[in-house]
Amino acid sequence: MANKSKYCAMFKFNELRTIHLEITNNCQASCPMCARNFHGGQDNPLLKINNWTLKDFQDIFTPEVVAQVQGIYFCGNFGDPLLNNDFLEMIKWIAPQNPHLVISIHTNGGLRNTAWWEELARSLPQNHMVVFGLDGLEDTLSLYRVGVNYNKVIQNAQAFINAGGRAEWAFIKFKHNEHQEQEARRIAKELNFTVFTLKNSSRFLGEPKYRVINKVGDTTHYIEPPADNKMHFISKEMINNYKTTVMPLEIKCKVQNDKEIYIDAYKNIMPCCWLASIPYTQYDYDNVNESLRYEIKRQHSELVADLGDTSAVTVGVKNVIDSDEWQSVWETYWTTKKLIMCARICGQSVEISRPGDQFLERQNLDS
Protein backbone atom coordinates (compact mmCIF):
# COMPACT_ATOMS: atom_id res chain seq x y z
CA MET A 1 0.00 0.00 0.00
CA ALA A 2 1.35 3.43 -0.89
CA ASN A 3 2.24 5.74 1.96
CA LYS A 4 -0.44 8.32 2.66
CA SER A 5 0.76 11.86 2.04
CA LYS A 6 1.30 13.94 5.17
CA TYR A 7 -0.48 16.74 3.29
CA CYS A 8 -4.00 15.39 3.57
CA ALA A 9 -6.86 16.94 1.62
CA MET A 10 -8.58 20.02 2.95
CA PHE A 11 -11.44 19.28 5.36
CA LYS A 12 -14.99 18.77 4.09
CA PHE A 13 -18.04 20.92 4.76
CA ASN A 14 -19.32 18.51 7.42
CA GLU A 15 -16.14 19.21 9.41
CA LEU A 16 -16.35 23.02 9.18
CA ARG A 17 -16.24 24.72 12.58
CA THR A 18 -15.61 28.44 12.15
CA ILE A 19 -16.20 31.13 9.54
CA HIS A 20 -14.13 34.31 9.61
CA LEU A 21 -15.99 37.20 7.95
CA GLU A 22 -15.12 40.61 6.55
CA ILE A 23 -18.57 42.15 6.14
CA THR A 24 -16.97 45.49 5.21
CA ASN A 25 -13.48 46.63 4.23
CA ASN A 26 -14.21 50.15 5.45
CA CYS A 27 -12.69 51.68 8.59
CA GLN A 28 -12.50 55.11 10.18
CA ALA A 29 -9.01 54.48 11.60
CA SER A 30 -5.65 54.80 9.82
CA CYS A 31 -3.46 52.32 11.66
CA PRO A 32 -0.03 52.68 10.00
CA MET A 33 0.65 48.95 9.70
CA CYS A 34 -2.75 48.20 8.15
CA ALA A 35 -2.66 47.53 4.41
CA ARG A 36 -5.76 49.66 3.79
CA ASN A 37 -3.42 52.66 3.76
CA PHE A 38 0.28 53.38 3.24
CA HIS A 39 2.02 53.99 6.58
CA GLY A 40 -1.16 55.59 7.94
CA GLY A 41 -1.25 58.19 5.18
CA GLN A 42 -2.50 57.75 1.61
CA ASP A 43 -5.40 55.36 0.98
CA ASN A 44 -4.69 52.06 -0.74
CA PRO A 45 -5.75 52.49 -4.41
CA LEU A 46 -6.16 48.72 -4.83
CA LEU A 47 -8.98 48.62 -2.30
CA LYS A 48 -12.54 49.40 -3.38
CA ILE A 49 -14.91 49.77 -0.44
CA ASN A 50 -17.58 47.10 -0.29
CA ASN A 51 -20.22 46.27 2.32
CA TRP A 52 -22.34 43.17 2.72
CA THR A 53 -26.07 43.69 2.94
CA LEU A 54 -28.31 41.82 5.35
CA LYS A 55 -29.56 39.81 2.37
CA ASP A 56 -25.97 38.87 1.43
CA PHE A 57 -25.48 37.60 4.97
CA GLN A 58 -28.73 35.62 4.89
CA ASP A 59 -27.93 34.14 1.46
CA ILE A 60 -24.53 32.93 2.68
CA PHE A 61 -25.75 31.60 6.05
CA THR A 62 -28.25 29.11 4.76
CA PRO A 63 -29.95 26.86 7.35
CA GLU A 64 -27.38 24.17 6.48
CA VAL A 65 -24.46 26.51 7.17
CA VAL A 66 -25.98 27.90 10.37
CA ALA A 67 -26.52 24.38 11.70
CA GLN A 68 -22.97 23.30 10.78
CA VAL A 69 -20.78 26.09 12.17
CA GLN A 70 -19.80 26.43 15.81
CA GLY A 71 -18.43 29.96 15.61
CA ILE A 72 -18.49 33.16 13.57
CA TYR A 73 -15.61 35.58 13.76
CA PHE A 74 -16.27 39.16 12.59
CA CYS A 75 -12.90 40.71 11.83
CA GLY A 76 -11.25 40.83 8.41
CA ASN A 77 -8.17 42.29 6.78
CA PHE A 78 -9.04 45.91 6.19
CA GLY A 79 -12.32 46.92 7.81
CA ASP A 80 -14.08 47.30 11.12
CA PRO A 81 -17.38 45.35 11.18
CA LEU A 82 -19.11 48.24 12.94
CA LEU A 83 -18.82 50.31 9.74
CA ASN A 84 -21.41 48.00 8.17
CA ASN A 85 -24.81 49.58 8.83
CA ASP A 86 -26.53 46.16 8.71
CA PHE A 87 -24.21 44.59 11.29
CA LEU A 88 -26.62 44.76 14.23
CA GLU A 89 -29.43 43.32 12.11
CA MET A 90 -27.14 40.45 11.07
CA ILE A 91 -26.55 39.63 14.74
CA LYS A 92 -30.25 39.84 15.58
CA TRP A 93 -31.09 37.56 12.65
CA ILE A 94 -28.56 34.79 13.24
CA ALA A 95 -28.30 34.63 17.05
CA PRO A 96 -31.74 33.02 17.66
CA GLN A 97 -31.16 30.35 14.99
CA ASN A 98 -28.30 28.58 16.75
CA PRO A 99 -28.27 29.10 20.54
CA HIS A 100 -24.87 27.41 20.83
CA LEU A 101 -23.17 29.66 18.29
CA VAL A 102 -20.04 31.48 19.47
CA ILE A 103 -19.72 34.99 18.04
CA SER A 104 -16.47 36.96 18.23
CA ILE A 105 -16.14 40.57 17.07
CA HIS A 106 -12.90 42.53 16.59
CA THR A 107 -13.17 46.31 16.59
CA ASN A 108 -11.27 49.47 17.46
CA GLY A 109 -14.33 50.37 19.52
CA GLY A 110 -14.43 54.01 18.48
CA LEU A 111 -17.64 53.79 16.47
CA ARG A 112 -21.37 54.10 17.30
CA ASN A 113 -22.93 55.52 20.46
CA THR A 114 -23.51 53.94 23.86
CA ALA A 115 -27.16 53.10 23.10
CA TRP A 116 -26.03 51.08 20.07
CA TRP A 117 -23.52 49.19 22.20
CA GLU A 118 -26.16 48.40 24.80
CA GLU A 119 -28.41 46.99 22.06
CA LEU A 120 -25.54 44.87 20.73
CA ALA A 121 -25.00 43.35 24.19
CA ARG A 122 -28.69 42.44 24.39
CA SER A 123 -28.69 40.93 20.88
CA LEU A 124 -25.64 38.65 21.09
CA PRO A 125 -25.93 34.99 22.11
CA GLN A 126 -24.64 33.91 25.49
CA ASN A 127 -21.34 32.72 24.02
CA HIS A 128 -19.72 35.85 22.64
CA MET A 129 -16.72 38.14 22.97
CA VAL A 130 -16.07 41.63 21.65
CA VAL A 131 -12.35 42.30 21.32
CA PHE A 132 -11.44 45.98 21.69
CA GLY A 133 -8.11 47.03 20.14
CA LEU A 134 -6.81 49.18 23.00
CA ASP A 135 -3.08 49.59 22.44
CA GLY A 136 -2.41 52.10 25.18
CA LEU A 137 -4.17 54.80 27.18
CA GLU A 138 -5.42 58.31 26.47
CA ASP A 139 -2.03 59.76 25.53
CA THR A 140 -0.75 56.80 23.45
CA LEU A 141 -3.66 54.92 21.86
CA SER A 142 -3.89 57.13 18.78
CA LEU A 143 -0.16 56.81 18.01
CA TYR A 144 -1.00 53.47 16.43
CA ARG A 145 -4.83 53.56 16.27
CA VAL A 146 -4.69 56.81 14.32
CA GLY A 147 -8.11 58.47 14.27
CA VAL A 148 -9.48 56.60 17.31
CA ASN A 149 -10.37 58.45 20.52
CA TYR A 150 -9.49 56.58 23.72
CA ASN A 151 -12.27 58.10 25.83
CA LYS A 152 -14.88 57.23 23.19
CA VAL A 153 -13.71 53.59 23.17
CA ILE A 154 -13.85 53.38 26.96
CA GLN A 155 -17.38 54.86 27.03
CA ASN A 156 -18.58 52.37 24.43
CA ALA A 157 -16.91 49.42 26.15
CA GLN A 158 -18.37 50.42 29.50
CA ALA A 159 -21.89 50.68 28.04
CA PHE A 160 -21.50 47.26 26.40
CA ILE A 161 -20.19 45.60 29.58
CA ASN A 162 -22.81 47.20 31.82
CA ALA A 163 -25.53 45.86 29.50
CA GLY A 164 -24.22 42.32 29.94
CA GLY A 165 -21.61 42.12 27.20
CA ARG A 166 -18.37 40.16 27.47
CA ALA A 167 -15.34 42.23 26.41
CA GLU A 168 -11.65 41.61 25.84
CA TRP A 169 -8.98 44.31 26.09
CA ALA A 170 -6.36 43.51 23.40
CA PHE A 171 -3.11 45.40 23.99
CA ILE A 172 -0.38 45.29 21.32
CA LYS A 173 2.92 46.23 22.93
CA PHE A 174 5.08 48.89 21.32
CA LYS A 175 7.94 51.00 22.60
CA HIS A 176 5.58 53.96 23.09
CA ASN A 177 3.05 52.10 25.27
CA GLU A 178 4.89 49.29 27.06
CA HIS A 179 5.21 51.37 30.23
CA GLN A 180 1.38 51.46 30.44
CA GLU A 181 0.76 47.73 30.44
CA GLN A 182 0.11 47.38 34.17
CA GLU A 183 -2.11 50.47 34.29
CA ALA A 184 -4.10 49.12 31.33
CA ARG A 185 -4.55 45.82 33.17
CA ARG A 186 -5.79 47.69 36.24
CA ILE A 187 -8.32 49.72 34.24
CA ALA A 188 -9.52 46.64 32.36
CA LYS A 189 -10.21 44.83 35.64
CA GLU A 190 -11.87 47.91 37.14
CA LEU A 191 -14.20 48.22 34.14
CA ASN A 192 -15.07 44.49 34.28
CA PHE A 193 -13.47 43.41 31.03
CA THR A 194 -13.54 39.60 30.90
CA VAL A 195 -10.08 39.10 29.39
CA PHE A 196 -6.85 41.08 28.96
CA THR A 197 -4.66 39.96 26.04
CA LEU A 198 -1.08 41.04 25.49
CA LYS A 199 0.47 40.82 22.02
CA ASN A 200 3.53 41.75 20.00
CA SER A 201 3.25 42.83 16.38
CA SER A 202 4.67 40.69 13.57
CA ARG A 203 4.25 43.49 11.02
CA PHE A 204 7.69 45.04 11.28
CA LEU A 205 9.11 44.10 7.89
CA GLY A 206 12.77 44.52 6.99
CA GLU A 207 13.72 46.38 10.16
CA PRO A 208 12.12 46.93 13.58
CA LYS A 209 11.14 50.56 13.00
CA TYR A 210 8.05 51.72 11.13
CA ARG A 211 7.48 55.20 9.72
CA VAL A 212 4.08 56.87 10.22
CA ILE A 213 2.97 59.54 7.75
CA ASN A 214 -0.01 61.87 7.53
CA LYS A 215 -2.38 62.47 4.61
CA VAL A 216 0.04 64.87 2.89
CA GLY A 217 2.96 62.46 3.20
CA ASP A 218 4.87 64.06 6.08
CA THR A 219 6.48 61.76 8.65
CA THR A 220 4.83 62.33 12.03
CA HIS A 221 6.51 59.67 14.19
CA TYR A 222 7.85 56.11 14.24
CA ILE A 223 6.41 52.90 15.64
CA GLU A 224 8.97 50.60 17.29
CA PRO A 225 8.74 47.23 19.07
CA PRO A 226 8.97 47.06 22.88
CA ALA A 227 12.31 46.69 24.60
CA ASP A 228 11.56 43.12 25.73
CA ASN A 229 10.44 41.97 22.28
CA LYS A 230 11.41 38.34 21.64
CA MET A 231 10.24 38.03 18.03
CA HIS A 232 12.45 37.11 15.08
CA PHE A 233 11.97 39.81 12.47
CA ILE A 234 12.22 39.16 8.77
CA SER A 235 15.47 40.80 7.75
CA LYS A 236 16.07 42.52 4.41
CA GLU A 237 18.55 39.78 3.56
CA MET A 238 15.86 37.14 4.05
CA ILE A 239 13.46 39.16 1.90
CA ASN A 240 15.98 39.48 -0.91
CA ASN A 241 16.72 35.75 -0.74
CA TYR A 242 13.14 34.67 -0.26
CA LYS A 243 13.41 31.53 -2.42
CA THR A 244 16.16 30.13 -0.21
CA THR A 245 14.10 31.01 2.87
CA VAL A 246 10.79 29.60 1.68
CA MET A 247 11.65 26.29 0.03
CA PRO A 248 12.93 24.37 3.10
CA LEU A 249 9.85 25.24 5.19
CA GLU A 250 7.21 22.63 5.92
CA ILE A 251 3.78 24.23 5.67
CA LYS A 252 1.31 23.14 8.33
CA CYS A 253 -1.91 24.98 7.54
CA LYS A 254 -3.53 26.40 10.67
CA VAL A 255 -7.03 26.67 9.23
CA GLN A 256 -6.83 23.13 7.88
CA ASN A 257 -6.29 22.02 11.47
CA ASP A 258 -8.86 24.45 12.93
CA LYS A 259 -11.48 23.71 10.24
CA GLU A 260 -11.98 27.38 9.37
CA ILE A 261 -12.64 29.40 6.23
CA TYR A 262 -12.50 33.10 5.44
CA ILE A 263 -15.03 35.13 3.41
CA ASP A 264 -13.83 38.56 2.28
CA ALA A 265 -15.67 41.83 1.71
CA TYR A 266 -16.38 40.79 -1.89
CA LYS A 267 -17.98 37.57 -0.58
CA ASN A 268 -15.28 35.26 -1.96
CA ILE A 269 -14.03 32.28 0.04
CA MET A 270 -10.38 31.61 0.87
CA PRO A 271 -8.92 29.36 3.55
CA CYS A 272 -7.57 32.33 5.52
CA CYS A 273 -7.41 36.11 5.66
CA TRP A 274 -3.73 36.07 4.71
CA LEU A 275 -4.25 34.53 1.28
CA ALA A 276 -7.32 36.71 0.74
CA SER A 277 -5.35 39.88 1.41
CA ILE A 278 -2.84 39.45 -1.42
CA PRO A 279 -4.64 41.15 -4.35
CA TYR A 280 -5.35 44.26 -2.30
CA THR A 281 -2.04 44.66 -0.49
CA GLN A 282 0.49 47.32 -1.42
CA TYR A 283 3.68 45.70 -0.22
CA ASP A 284 6.02 48.21 1.41
CA TYR A 285 8.21 49.34 -1.46
CA ASP A 286 10.96 50.36 0.96
CA ASN A 287 11.42 46.84 2.27
CA VAL A 288 9.97 44.32 -0.19
CA ASN A 289 11.79 43.94 -3.50
CA GLU A 290 9.97 43.92 -6.82
CA SER A 291 10.63 40.26 -7.64
CA LEU A 292 9.09 39.12 -4.35
CA ARG A 293 6.03 41.35 -4.79
CA TYR A 294 5.55 39.99 -8.29
CA GLU A 295 5.96 36.36 -7.23
CA ILE A 296 3.47 36.63 -4.33
CA LYS A 297 0.82 38.07 -6.64
CA ARG A 298 1.63 35.68 -9.49
CA GLN A 299 1.20 32.69 -7.19
CA HIS A 300 -2.11 34.05 -5.95
CA SER A 301 -3.45 34.58 -9.48
CA GLU A 302 -2.54 31.01 -10.38
CA LEU A 303 -4.21 29.68 -7.24
CA VAL A 304 -7.43 31.62 -7.92
CA ALA A 305 -7.53 30.25 -11.47
CA ASP A 306 -7.08 26.69 -10.20
CA LEU A 307 -9.80 27.07 -7.56
CA GLY A 308 -12.39 28.48 -9.95
CA ASP A 309 -15.46 30.34 -8.70
CA THR A 310 -15.40 30.62 -4.89
CA SER A 311 -18.33 33.00 -4.40
CA ALA A 312 -20.09 32.34 -1.10
CA VAL A 313 -23.30 33.74 -2.60
CA THR A 314 -23.59 32.23 -6.08
CA VAL A 315 -21.74 28.94 -5.46
CA GLY A 316 -22.32 28.56 -1.74
CA VAL A 317 -20.14 27.64 1.21
CA LYS A 318 -20.77 23.88 1.04
CA ASN A 319 -20.25 23.64 -2.72
CA VAL A 320 -16.97 25.55 -2.61
CA ILE A 321 -15.48 23.52 0.26
CA ASP A 322 -16.56 20.16 -1.15
CA SER A 323 -15.50 20.93 -4.73
CA ASP A 324 -12.82 18.80 -6.34
CA GLU A 325 -10.72 21.91 -6.92
CA TRP A 326 -10.77 23.03 -3.28
CA GLN A 327 -10.01 19.54 -2.05
CA SER A 328 -7.15 18.84 -4.44
CA VAL A 329 -5.01 21.94 -5.00
CA TRP A 330 -3.44 22.51 -1.60
CA GLU A 331 -0.87 19.71 -1.53
CA THR A 332 0.74 21.08 -4.69
CA TYR A 333 0.73 24.66 -3.45
CA TRP A 334 2.23 23.64 -0.11
CA THR A 335 5.00 21.47 -1.61
CA THR A 336 6.21 21.96 -5.17
CA LYS A 337 4.70 25.42 -5.79
CA LYS A 338 5.29 26.49 -2.18
CA LEU A 339 3.04 29.51 -1.68
CA ILE A 340 5.17 32.27 -0.17
CA MET A 341 2.32 33.56 1.98
CA CYS A 342 1.58 30.09 3.34
CA ALA A 343 5.27 29.56 4.08
CA ARG A 344 5.53 32.85 5.94
CA ILE A 345 2.37 32.37 8.01
CA CYS A 346 2.31 28.59 8.55
CA GLY A 347 5.86 27.52 7.67
CA GLN A 348 7.70 25.69 10.42
CA SER A 349 10.77 27.80 11.25
CA VAL A 350 11.93 29.89 14.18
CA GLU A 351 13.58 32.36 11.84
CA ILE A 352 10.39 33.99 10.55
CA SER A 353 7.85 35.93 12.59
CA ARG A 354 4.29 34.73 12.15
CA PRO A 355 0.91 35.92 13.45
CA GLY A 356 0.98 33.26 16.13
CA ASP A 357 4.11 34.91 17.52
CA GLN A 358 2.04 37.99 18.37
CA PHE A 359 0.36 36.23 21.28
CA LEU A 360 2.12 36.74 24.60
CA GLU A 361 -0.49 36.29 27.29
CA ARG A 362 -4.26 35.98 27.74
CA GLN A 363 -5.40 36.72 31.27
CA ASN A 364 -8.90 35.95 32.48
CA LEU A 365 -10.03 38.91 34.60
CA ASP A 366 -13.16 37.21 35.98
CA SER A 367 -11.21 35.50 38.75
C-alpha positions as CSV (number, residue, x, y, z in Angstrom):
1,M,0.0,0.0,0.0
2,A,1.4,3.4,-0.9
3,N,2.2,5.7,2.0
4,K,-0.4,8.3,2.7
5,S,0.8,11.9,2.0
6,K,1.3,13.9,5.2
7,Y,-0.5,16.7,3.3
8,C,-4.0,15.4,3.6
9,A,-6.9,16.9,1.6
10,M,-8.6,20.0,3.0
11,F,-11.4,19.3,5.4
12,K,-15.0,18.8,4.1
13,F,-18.0,20.9,4.8
14,N,-19.3,18.5,7.4
15,E,-16.1,19.2,9.4
16,L,-16.4,23.0,9.2
17,R,-16.2,24.7,12.6
18,T,-15.6,28.4,12.1
19,I,-16.2,31.1,9.5
20,H,-14.1,34.3,9.6
21,L,-16.0,37.2,8.0
22,E,-15.1,40.6,6.5
23,I,-18.6,42.2,6.1
24,T,-17.0,45.5,5.2
25,N,-13.5,46.6,4.2
26,N,-14.2,50.2,5.5
27,C,-12.7,51.7,8.6
28,Q,-12.5,55.1,10.2
29,A,-9.0,54.5,11.6
30,S,-5.7,54.8,9.8
31,C,-3.5,52.3,11.7
32,P,0.0,52.7,10.0
33,M,0.7,48.9,9.7
34,C,-2.8,48.2,8.2
35,A,-2.7,47.5,4.4
36,R,-5.8,49.7,3.8
37,N,-3.4,52.7,3.8
38,F,0.3,53.4,3.2
39,H,2.0,54.0,6.6
40,G,-1.2,55.6,7.9
41,G,-1.3,58.2,5.2
42,Q,-2.5,57.8,1.6
43,D,-5.4,55.4,1.0
44,N,-4.7,52.1,-0.7
45,P,-5.8,52.5,-4.4
46,L,-6.2,48.7,-4.8
47,L,-9.0,48.6,-2.3
48,K,-12.5,49.4,-3.4
49,I,-14.9,49.8,-0.4
50,N,-17.6,47.1,-0.3
51,N,-20.2,46.3,2.3
52,W,-22.3,43.2,2.7
53,T,-26.1,43.7,2.9
54,L,-28.3,41.8,5.4
55,K,-29.6,39.8,2.4
56,D,-26.0,38.9,1.4
57,F,-25.5,37.6,5.0
58,Q,-28.7,35.6,4.9
59,D,-27.9,34.1,1.5
60,I,-24.5,32.9,2.7
61,F,-25.7,31.6,6.0
62,T,-28.3,29.1,4.8
63,P,-30.0,26.9,7.4
64,E,-27.4,24.2,6.5
65,V,-24.5,26.5,7.2
66,V,-26.0,27.9,10.4
67,A,-26.5,24.4,11.7
68,Q,-23.0,23.3,10.8
69,V,-20.8,26.1,12.2
70,Q,-19.8,26.4,15.8
71,G,-18.4,30.0,15.6
72,I,-18.5,33.2,13.6
73,Y,-15.6,35.6,13.8
74,F,-16.3,39.2,12.6
75,C,-12.9,40.7,11.8
76,G,-11.3,40.8,8.4
77,N,-8.2,42.3,6.8
78,F,-9.0,45.9,6.2
79,G,-12.3,46.9,7.8
80,D,-14.1,47.3,11.1
81,P,-17.4,45.3,11.2
82,L,-19.1,48.2,12.9
83,L,-18.8,50.3,9.7
84,N,-21.4,48.0,8.2
85,N,-24.8,49.6,8.8
86,D,-26.5,46.2,8.7
87,F,-24.2,44.6,11.3
88,L,-26.6,44.8,14.2
89,E,-29.4,43.3,12.1
90,M,-27.1,40.5,11.1
91,I,-26.5,39.6,14.7
92,K,-30.3,39.8,15.6
93,W,-31.1,37.6,12.7
94,I,-28.6,34.8,13.2
95,A,-28.3,34.6,17.0
96,P,-31.7,33.0,17.7
97,Q,-31.2,30.3,15.0
98,N,-28.3,28.6,16.8
99,P,-28.3,29.1,20.5
100,H,-24.9,27.4,20.8
101,L,-23.2,29.7,18.3
102,V,-20.0,31.5,19.5
103,I,-19.7,35.0,18.0
104,S,-16.5,37.0,18.2
105,I,-16.1,40.6,17.1
106,H,-12.9,42.5,16.6
107,T,-13.2,46.3,16.6
108,N,-11.3,49.5,17.5
109,G,-14.3,50.4,19.5
110,G,-14.4,54.0,18.5
111,L,-17.6,53.8,16.5
112,R,-21.4,54.1,17.3
113,N,-22.9,55.5,20.5
114,T,-23.5,53.9,23.9
115,A,-27.2,53.1,23.1
116,W,-26.0,51.1,20.1
117,W,-23.5,49.2,22.2
118,E,-26.2,48.4,24.8
119,E,-28.4,47.0,22.1
120,L,-25.5,44.9,20.7
121,A,-25.0,43.4,24.2
122,R,-28.7,42.4,24.4
123,S,-28.7,40.9,20.9
124,L,-25.6,38.7,21.1
125,P,-25.9,35.0,22.1
126,Q,-24.6,33.9,25.5
127,N,-21.3,32.7,24.0
128,H,-19.7,35.9,22.6
129,M,-16.7,38.1,23.0
130,V,-16.1,41.6,21.6
131,V,-12.3,42.3,21.3
132,F,-11.4,46.0,21.7
133,G,-8.1,47.0,20.1
134,L,-6.8,49.2,23.0
135,D,-3.1,49.6,22.4
136,G,-2.4,52.1,25.2
137,L,-4.2,54.8,27.2
138,E,-5.4,58.3,26.5
139,D,-2.0,59.8,25.5
140,T,-0.8,56.8,23.5
141,L,-3.7,54.9,21.9
142,S,-3.9,57.1,18.8
143,L,-0.2,56.8,18.0
144,Y,-1.0,53.5,16.4
145,R,-4.8,53.6,16.3
146,V,-4.7,56.8,14.3
147,G,-8.1,58.5,14.3
148,V,-9.5,56.6,17.3
149,N,-10.4,58.4,20.5
150,Y,-9.5,56.6,23.7
151,N,-12.3,58.1,25.8
152,K,-14.9,57.2,23.2
153,V,-13.7,53.6,23.2
154,I,-13.9,53.4,27.0
155,Q,-17.4,54.9,27.0
156,N,-18.6,52.4,24.4
157,A,-16.9,49.4,26.1
158,Q,-18.4,50.4,29.5
159,A,-21.9,50.7,28.0
160,F,-21.5,47.3,26.4
161,I,-20.2,45.6,29.6
162,N,-22.8,47.2,31.8
163,A,-25.5,45.9,29.5
164,G,-24.2,42.3,29.9
165,G,-21.6,42.1,27.2
166,R,-18.4,40.2,27.5
167,A,-15.3,42.2,26.4
168,E,-11.6,41.6,25.8
169,W,-9.0,44.3,26.1
170,A,-6.4,43.5,23.4
171,F,-3.1,45.4,24.0
172,I,-0.4,45.3,21.3
173,K,2.9,46.2,22.9
174,F,5.1,48.9,21.3
175,K,7.9,51.0,22.6
176,H,5.6,54.0,23.1
177,N,3.0,52.1,25.3
178,E,4.9,49.3,27.1
179,H,5.2,51.4,30.2
180,Q,1.4,51.5,30.4
181,E,0.8,47.7,30.4
182,Q,0.1,47.4,34.2
183,E,-2.1,50.5,34.3
184,A,-4.1,49.1,31.3
185,R,-4.6,45.8,33.2
186,R,-5.8,47.7,36.2
187,I,-8.3,49.7,34.2
188,A,-9.5,46.6,32.4
189,K,-10.2,44.8,35.6
190,E,-11.9,47.9,37.1
191,L,-14.2,48.2,34.1
192,N,-15.1,44.5,34.3
193,F,-13.5,43.4,31.0
194,T,-13.5,39.6,30.9
195,V,-10.1,39.1,29.4
196,F,-6.9,41.1,29.0
197,T,-4.7,40.0,26.0
198,L,-1.1,41.0,25.5
199,K,0.5,40.8,22.0
200,N,3.5,41.8,20.0
201,S,3.3,42.8,16.4
202,S,4.7,40.7,13.6
203,R,4.3,43.5,11.0
204,F,7.7,45.0,11.3
205,L,9.1,44.1,7.9
206,G,12.8,44.5,7.0
207,E,13.7,46.4,10.2
208,P,12.1,46.9,13.6
209,K,11.1,50.6,13.0
210,Y,8.1,51.7,11.1
211,R,7.5,55.2,9.7
212,V,4.1,56.9,10.2
213,I,3.0,59.5,7.7
214,N,0.0,61.9,7.5
215,K,-2.4,62.5,4.6
216,V,0.0,64.9,2.9
217,G,3.0,62.5,3.2
218,D,4.9,64.1,6.1
219,T,6.5,61.8,8.6
220,T,4.8,62.3,12.0
221,H,6.5,59.7,14.2
222,Y,7.9,56.1,14.2
223,I,6.4,52.9,15.6
224,E,9.0,50.6,17.3
225,P,8.7,47.2,19.1
226,P,9.0,47.1,22.9
227,A,12.3,46.7,24.6
228,D,11.6,43.1,25.7
229,N,10.4,42.0,22.3
230,K,11.4,38.3,21.6
231,M,10.2,38.0,18.0
232,H,12.4,37.1,15.1
233,F,12.0,39.8,12.5
234,I,12.2,39.2,8.8
235,S,15.5,40.8,7.7
236,K,16.1,42.5,4.4
237,E,18.6,39.8,3.6
238,M,15.9,37.1,4.1
239,I,13.5,39.2,1.9
240,N,16.0,39.5,-0.9
241,N,16.7,35.7,-0.7
242,Y,13.1,34.7,-0.3
243,K,13.4,31.5,-2.4
244,T,16.2,30.1,-0.2
245,T,14.1,31.0,2.9
246,V,10.8,29.6,1.7
247,M,11.7,26.3,0.0
248,P,12.9,24.4,3.1
249,L,9.8,25.2,5.2
250,E,7.2,22.6,5.9
251,I,3.8,24.2,5.7
252,K,1.3,23.1,8.3
253,C,-1.9,25.0,7.5
254,K,-3.5,26.4,10.7
255,V,-7.0,26.7,9.2
256,Q,-6.8,23.1,7.9
257,N,-6.3,22.0,11.5
258,D,-8.9,24.5,12.9
259,K,-11.5,23.7,10.2
260,E,-12.0,27.4,9.4
261,I,-12.6,29.4,6.2
262,Y,-12.5,33.1,5.4
263,I,-15.0,35.1,3.4
264,D,-13.8,38.6,2.3
265,A,-15.7,41.8,1.7
266,Y,-16.4,40.8,-1.9
267,K,-18.0,37.6,-0.6
268,N,-15.3,35.3,-2.0
269,I,-14.0,32.3,0.0
270,M,-10.4,31.6,0.9
271,P,-8.9,29.4,3.6
272,C,-7.6,32.3,5.5
273,C,-7.4,36.1,5.7
274,W,-3.7,36.1,4.7
275,L,-4.3,34.5,1.3
276,A,-7.3,36.7,0.7
277,S,-5.4,39.9,1.4
278,I,-2.8,39.5,-1.4
279,P,-4.6,41.1,-4.4
280,Y,-5.3,44.3,-2.3
281,T,-2.0,44.7,-0.5
282,Q,0.5,47.3,-1.4
283,Y,3.7,45.7,-0.2
284,D,6.0,48.2,1.4
285,Y,8.2,49.3,-1.5
286,D,11.0,50.4,1.0
287,N,11.4,46.8,2.3
288,V,10.0,44.3,-0.2
289,N,11.8,43.9,-3.5
290,E,10.0,43.9,-6.8
291,S,10.6,40.3,-7.6
292,L,9.1,39.1,-4.3
293,R,6.0,41.4,-4.8
294,Y,5.6,40.0,-8.3
295,E,6.0,36.4,-7.2
296,I,3.5,36.6,-4.3
297,K,0.8,38.1,-6.6
298,R,1.6,35.7,-9.5
299,Q,1.2,32.7,-7.2
300,H,-2.1,34.1,-6.0
301,S,-3.5,34.6,-9.5
302,E,-2.5,31.0,-10.4
303,L,-4.2,29.7,-7.2
304,V,-7.4,31.6,-7.9
305,A,-7.5,30.2,-11.5
306,D,-7.1,26.7,-10.2
307,L,-9.8,27.1,-7.6
308,G,-12.4,28.5,-10.0
309,D,-15.5,30.3,-8.7
310,T,-15.4,30.6,-4.9
311,S,-18.3,33.0,-4.4
312,A,-20.1,32.3,-1.1
313,V,-23.3,33.7,-2.6
314,T,-23.6,32.2,-6.1
315,V,-21.7,28.9,-5.5
316,G,-22.3,28.6,-1.7
317,V,-20.1,27.6,1.2
318,K,-20.8,23.9,1.0
319,N,-20.3,23.6,-2.7
320,V,-17.0,25.6,-2.6
321,I,-15.5,23.5,0.3
322,D,-16.6,20.2,-1.1
323,S,-15.5,20.9,-4.7
324,D,-12.8,18.8,-6.3
325,E,-10.7,21.9,-6.9
326,W,-10.8,23.0,-3.3
327,Q,-10.0,19.5,-2.0
328,S,-7.1,18.8,-4.4
329,V,-5.0,21.9,-5.0
330,W,-3.4,22.5,-1.6
331,E,-0.9,19.7,-1.5
332,T,0.7,21.1,-4.7
333,Y,0.7,24.7,-3.4
334,W,2.2,23.6,-0.1
335,T,5.0,21.5,-1.6
336,T,6.2,22.0,-5.2
337,K,4.7,25.4,-5.8
338,K,5.3,26.5,-2.2
339,L,3.0,29.5,-1.7
340,I,5.2,32.3,-0.2
341,M,2.3,33.6,2.0
342,C,1.6,30.1,3.3
343,A,5.3,29.6,4.1
344,R,5.5,32.8,5.9
345,I,2.4,32.4,8.0
346,C,2.3,28.6,8.5
347,G,5.9,27.5,7.7
348,Q,7.7,25.7,10.4
349,S,10.8,27.8,11.2
350,V,11.9,29.9,14.2
351,E,13.6,32.4,11.8
352,I,10.4,34.0,10.5
353,S,7.9,35.9,12.6
354,R,4.3,34.7,12.1
355,P,0.9,35.9,13.5
356,G,1.0,33.3,16.1
357,D,4.1,34.9,17.5
358,Q,2.0,38.0,18.4
359,F,0.4,36.2,21.3
360,L,2.1,36.7,24.6
361,E,-0.5,36.3,27.3
362,R,-4.3,36.0,27.7
363,Q,-5.4,36.7,31.3
364,N,-8.9,35.9,32.5
365,L,-10.0,38.9,34.6
366,D,-13.2,37.2,36.0
367,S,-11.2,35.5,38.8
